[in-house]
């Protein structure tokens, strides 16, 4: 996702891959069904659950798919990555090897450093592409597990897949699934790297993420949607500094929003900010610049308020400010981690049911 890192002014419009659900019961729907629908958006994705269990039970011994092969395959299959030359594609690996040899990142694997370096690059839009792949992979799994469901508008749960955003149709599900699994492998290393990096950093109390999104995305997921539950599939870049309103335009004439786009700022609370890591050390030429924070995929929360703010200046325009309250995660107890797999699964299903019932 293209998000300003040096300043908080929105850049060019990029697809925002998010799933949301309206909080109020739809026509013919009970309150319990509405809660269950919202819970499906907020529940922890299987990838995160597996990483939490693997990290606590079997740290540093989980088998890894060859990330180099995954990145090479993505380079050939993903339009956004295909612009990279061979030298640029090899740079994260060479950098990670130098840093490990110098002892700069003790405890990190080379795969984690490569994922962090690649996703910190401002030369290629890796974050948005990853979000699209992860969302489409989940859409396939959701479609396979649901029999006789209505359309997304009828169920009140909405998402915007990568192919829909780019106007692509007729893509075989097997191809979408294979590409999604490649992104999932890269996302796994990125999540582990962010989690390891943030453990040694002071956490911010709040973060701000500047975006330029399509009007359709804005209308579906945010406009007038107080109380909506949301899940961002793309990793998000953010800043600790709030935008200054009324003190001059953050854009130029060539960088102004259009009728089809909306400039917005996501104000992310401390629960979400706690998941982020400062990636300055992963970025080339990042000396003496404002701190850049990276959030992992699958950030989940509630839309708590929306506010229109106006930037003054020659190219003044409205900025939509959206306050997102994060979902608090439950820390696993050692007794749970040491229990048999079948007991853990039974307990997880019970908790999932209780949360769905409110």
Order of alpha helices (4+ residues) and beta strands (2+ residues): beta-alpha-alpha-alpha-alpha-alpha-alpha-alpha-beta-alpha-alpha-beta-alpha-beta-beta-beta-alpha-beta-beta-beta-beta-alpha-alpha
